[in-house]
């Protein structure tokens, strides 16, 4: 056994919480070891936000180029060179990844150890070094687990003999699929479905839910489904996948719909039906760290696990799997451990944006959630085509919806399926944070013609009027 090396803090996983936490601890004079088995920067930089949004941008250019004649601009035939799309994505990822690596390397008191760590006891971790048979053994006063998620692979579809793609490998294809089957109907599924449709693939979404984006209100899901239908994306709902088989020229996905079996054929299969935590190989039992039935690490609102001195940050602990939530986890730890604060996850807002086109910007409660919580609500909604800016730019598809507490006039939540939907939702989040009643937005003077101007209009479009 290697000799135990003691450090002040050990961080498992170089993600969007782990990296800034390492820097903050090191700045306070703590000796920090960061253990990373794959890429510095975590999912967001390497397989999530950065590469997907880079490729979505390429897909939008292809879509707009095909629409050029609508704007009086005439070009030749539009073609997609997927090698070049992929290479652009790789370059962008490399810039961010190398920047993260240089940031860690440039700070004293931080050692980046390349390898896979697993607990051997309370606050003790053995690291199998990459490319070597050697190991290093660390003990630490504080241990932080930031190991993230991976694509969930359904165990009952017979995938052992069937080639399939996940959110990482689909972006490394050599060419655009002829017909992409997307298993799943939530955020990752809809972004990739629209992206590859715009690159030229036939796309079929297969979901066991009754609507796309199951966590959203039905009218928002229906509005997105209509857009997908217009774009030639086929959506198959209430379909439980039971088996996948390799065919002569692709893949057959057998599903059960209303008690009857049906096989849907495609050339490629993308698994986008959930994510699993990277906790199963950490030997958490040895550390005294409890997990739930889905293997997510259990924490209290201050991100403390069941083991004293061990914390979990980011996606591995369950809850909303967003980069900004992971970063806020870091801020909670920094405030509490380094600055004597008492921050927690209790009641923090969870904004997010689904990067379809149009975007779906979300903040606060859905109408369904607000009703279930007992609020006396009013709903303001209007089609995106009612926004002057949307109509002028040809981005007039979608639906704008805001949920208001009838009694207090406070904004409870919003779903903005429109151009710049994420930015509009952020404006509403600012108002919610300041506890501004909705008339403050309705009566404000917004520049014309901007997307923000919709805040003048939306609050005259009450569904109960």
Residue pairs with C-beta under 8 A, 6 or more apart in sequence:
1 137
2 126
2 134
2 135
2 136
2 137
3 137
4 124
4 137
4 138
4 139
5 33
5 136
5 137
5 138
5 139
6 138
6 139
6 140
7 31
7 32
7 33
7 138
7 139
7 140
7 141
8 25
8 30
8 31
8 32
8 140
8 141
8 142
9 22
9 25
9 30
9 31
9 32
9 33
9 140
9 141
9 142
9 143
9 144
10 32
10 33
10 35
10 117
10 123
10 125
10 138
10 140
10 142
10 143
10 144
11 18
11 21
11 22
11 32
11 33
11 34
11 35
11 143
11 144
11 146
12 18
12 35
12 117
12 125
12 143
12 144
12 145
12 146
12 147
12 282
13 35
13 36
13 42
13 145
13 146
13 147
13 148
13 278
13 314
13 316
14 34
14 36
14 39
14 40
14 41
14 42
14 100
14 104
14 112
14 146
15 41
15 42
15 43
15 44
15 146
15 147
15 148
15 313
15 314
15 315
15 326
16 41
16 42
16 44
16 45
16 314
16 323
16 326
16 327
16 330
17 144
17 146
17 313
17 314
17 326
17 327
17 329
17 330
17 333
18 34
18 42
18 144
18 146
18 313
18 314
18 330
19 34
19 40
19 41
19 42
19 100
19 103
19 104
20 327
20 330
20 334
21 144
21 146
21 313
21 330
21 333
21 334
22 32
22 34
22 104
22 107
22 110
23 103
23 104
23 107
23 110
24 330
24 334
24 338
25 32
25 109
25 338
26 32
26 107
26 108
26 109
26 110
27 107
28 338
29 109
30 109
31 109
31 111
32 109
32 110
32 111
33 110
33 111
33 113
33 138
33 140
34 104
34 110
34 111
34 112
34 113
35 113
35 115
35 116
35 117
35 125
35 127
36 112
36 113
36 114
37 114
37 115
37 116
37 117
37 130
38 46
39 45
39 46
39 97
40 97
40 100
40 101
40 104
40 112
41 96
41 97
41 100
41 101
42 48
42 146
42 148
42 314
42 326
43 148
43 149
43 315
44 50
44 323
44 326
45 93
45 96
45 97
45 100
46 93
46 97
47 167
47 168
47 171
48 167
48 323
49 323
50 92
50 93
50 96
51 89
51 92
51 93
51 171
52 167
52 171
52 191
52 192
52 195
52 355
53 355
54 88
54 89
54 92
54 93
55 85
55 86
55 89
55 171
55 195
56 191
56 194
56 195
56 355
56 357
58 85
58 88
58 89
58 199
59 194
59 195
59 196
59 198
59 199
60 198
60 357
62 78
62 80
62 198
62 199
62 200
63 198
63 357
65 75
65 78
66 78
67 394
68 74
68 75
70 394
71 394
80 176
80 199
80 200
82 173
82 174
82 175
82 176
82 199
83 174
85 199
86 171
86 172
86 173
89 171
101 112
104 110
104 112
105 112
113 127
113 129
113 136
114 129
114 130
115 127
115 128
115 129
115 130
115 135
115 136
116 127
116 128
116 130
116 281
117 125
117 126
117 127
117 128
117 138
117 282
118 125
118 126
118 128
118 281
118 282
118 283
119 125
119 126
119 282
119 283
119 284
119 286
119 287
119 289
120 126
120 137
120 283
120 286
121 286
121 287
122 286
122 287
122 288
122 307
122 308
122 310
123 139
123 140
123 141
123 142
123 143
123 287
123 307
123 309
123 310
124 137
124 138
124 139
124 287
125 137
125 138
125 139
125 140
125 143
126 135
126 136
126 137
126 138
127 135
127 136
127 137
127 138
128 135
129 135
129 136
140 309
141 309
142 309
142 310
142 311
142 337
143 287
143 309
143 310
143 311
144 310
144 311
144 312
144 313
144 333
145 279
145 282
145 289
145 297
145 305
145 310
145 311
145 312
145 313
145 316
146 312
146 313
146 314
146 316
146 326
147 277
147 278
147 279
147 282
147 316
148 277
148 278
148 314
148 315
148 316
149 275
149 276
149 277
149 278
149 315
149 316
149 321
150 166
150 275
150 276
150 278
151 166
151 167
151 168
151 271
151 272
151 274
151 275
151 276
152 271
152 273
152 274
152 275
152 276
153 159
153 164
153 166
153 271
153 276
154 183
154 241
154 271
154 273
156 242
157 241
157 242
157 243
157 244
158 243
158 244
158 245
159 244
161 246
162 244
162 245
162 246
162 251
162 269
163 246
163 251
163 268
163 269
164 244
164 251
164 269
164 270
164 271
165 173
165 268
165 269
165 270
165 271
166 270
166 271
166 272
167 188
167 192
167 270
167 272
170 192
170 196
170 268
170 270
173 268
176 196
176 199
176 200
176 201
177 196
177 201
177 266
177 267
177 268
178 201
178 202
178 250
178 266
178 267
178 268
179 201
179 202
179 203
179 204
179 250
179 265
179 266
179 267
179 268
180 192
180 193
180 196
180 201
180 202
180 203
180 204
180 266
180 267
180 268
180 269
180 270
181 204
181 206
181 251
181 253
181 264
181 266
181 268
181 269
181 270
182 189
182 192
182 193
182 203
182 204
182 205
182 206
182 270
182 272
183 189
183 206
183 207
183 241
183 253
183 269
183 270
183 271
183 272
183 273
184 205
184 206
184 207
184 271
184 272
184 273
184 274
185 205
185 206
185 207
185 209
185 211
185 212
185 213
185 214
185 235
185 237
186 212
186 213
186 214
186 215
186 272
187 213
187 352
187 354
188 272
189 205
189 207
189 270
189 272
189 273
190 205
190 212
190 213
190 224
190 228
190 354
190 356
191 354
191 355
191 356
192 270
192 272
193 203
193 205
193 228
193 233
194 203
194 228
194 231
194 233
194 356
194 357
196 203
197 203
197 231
197 232
197 233
198 231
202 232
202 234
202 266
203 232
203 233
203 234
204 233
204 234
204 235
204 236
204 264
204 266
205 212
205 228
205 233
205 234
205 235
205 236
206 236
206 239
206 241
206 253
206 255
206 264
207 235
207 236
207 237
207 239
207 273
208 238
208 239
208 240
208 241
209 237
209 238
210 237
210 238
211 218
211 221
211 222
211 225
211 237
212 221
212 224
212 225
212 228
212 235
212 237
213 220
213 221
213 224
213 354
213 360
214 221
215 366
216 360
216 362
216 366
216 415
217 366
217 367
217 368
217 401
217 415
219 381
219 399
219 401
220 360
220 399
220 401
220 415
220 417
223 398
223 399
223 417
224 356
224 360
224 417
225 235
227 356
227 358
227 397
227 398
228 235
229 235
230 397
236 255
236 257
236 264
238 257
238 258
239 255
239 256
239 257
239 262
240 255
240 256
240 257
241 253
241 254
241 255
241 273
242 254
242 255
242 256
242 261
243 253
243 254
244 251
244 252
244 253
244 254
244 269
245 251
245 252
245 254
246 252
247 265
249 267
250 265
250 266
250 267
250 268
251 265
251 266
251 267
251 268
251 269
252 263
252 264
252 265
253 263
253 264
253 265
253 266
253 269
254 261
254 262
254 263
254 264
255 261
255 262
255 263
255 264
256 262
275 315
275 321
276 294
276 295
277 291
277 294
277 295
277 296
277 297
277 315
277 316
277 318
278 316
279 291
279 295
279 296
279 297
279 316
280 295
282 289
284 290
284 291
284 297
287 307
287 310
288 306
288 307
288 310
289 297
289 305
289 306
289 307
289 310
289 312
290 297
290 298
290 305
290 306
291 297
291 298
292 298
292 318
294 318
296 316
296 317
296 318
297 305
297 312
297 316
297 317
297 318
298 305
298 306
298 317
299 305
299 311
299 312
299 317
301 344
301 345
301 346
302 332
302 336
302 343
302 344
302 345
303 311
303 312
303 313
303 317
303 329
303 332
303 333
303 345
304 310
304 311
305 311
305 312
311 333
313 326
313 329
313 330
313 333
314 325
314 326
314 329
315 321
315 326
317 329
319 325
319 345
320 350
320 352
322 350
322 352
324 351
324 352
325 350
328 348
329 345
331 343
332 343
332 344
332 345
335 341
335 342
335 343
336 342
336 343
349 363
349 364
349 429
349 432
349 433
350 363
351 361
351 362
351 363
351 425
351 426
351 429
352 362
353 359
353 360
353 361
353 362
353 421
353 422
353 425
354 360
354 362
355 422
358 384
358 395
358 397
358 398
358 417
358 418
358 419
358 421
359 416
359 417
359 418
359 419
359 420
359 421
359 422
360 415
360 416
360 417
360 421
361 414
361 415
361 416
361 418
361 420
361 421
361 422
361 423
361 424
361 425
361 426
362 413
362 414
362 415
362 416
362 425
363 413
363 414
363 425
363 426
363 428
363 429
363 432
364 403
364 411
364 412
364 413
364 414
364 428
364 429
364 432
365 373
365 375
365 403
365 412
365 413
366 403
366 413
366 415
367 377
367 379
367 401
367 403
367 413
369 413
370 377
370 403
370 405
370 412
370 413
371 377
375 405
375 406
375 412
376 405
376 406
376 407
377 403
377 404
377 405
377 406
377 412
378 403
378 404
378 406
378 462
378 463
378 464
379 401
379 402
379 403
379 404
379 462
379 463
379 464
380 401
380 402
380 404
380 438
380 458
380 459
380 460
380 461
380 462
380 463
381 399
381 400
381 401
381 402
381 458
381 461
381 463
382 399
382 400
382 454
382 457
382 458
382 461
383 396
383 398
383 399
383 400
384 390
384 395
384 396
384 397
384 398
384 399
384 400
384 417
384 418
384 419
385 391
385 396
385 397
386 400
386 454
386 457
386 461
387 396
387 400
387 418
387 451
387 453
387 454
387 457
388 448
388 449
388 453
389 419
389 449
389 450
389 451
389 453
389 454
390 396
390 398
390 418
390 419
390 451
392 449
393 419
395 418
395 419
398 416
398 417
398 418
398 419
398 421
399 415
399 417
399 418
400 415
400 416
400 417
400 418
400 424
400 454
400 458
401 414
401 415
401 416
401 417
402 411
402 413
402 414
402 428
402 438
402 458
402 459
403 411
403 412
403 413
403 414
404 410
404 411
404 412
404 438
404 459
405 411
405 412
408 437
409 437
409 438
409 439
410 432
410 435
410 437
410 438
411 428
411 431
411 432
411 436
411 437
411 438
411 441
414 424
414 425
414 428
415 425
416 422
416 424
416 425
416 428
418 424
418 451
418 454
419 451
420 451
423 451
424 451
424 452
424 454
424 455
427 441
427 452
427 455
428 441
428 455
431 438
431 440
431 441
438 459
439 459
441 455
441 456
441 459
442 455
442 456
442 458
442 459
442 460
444 455
444 456
446 452
446 453
446 455
446 456
447 453
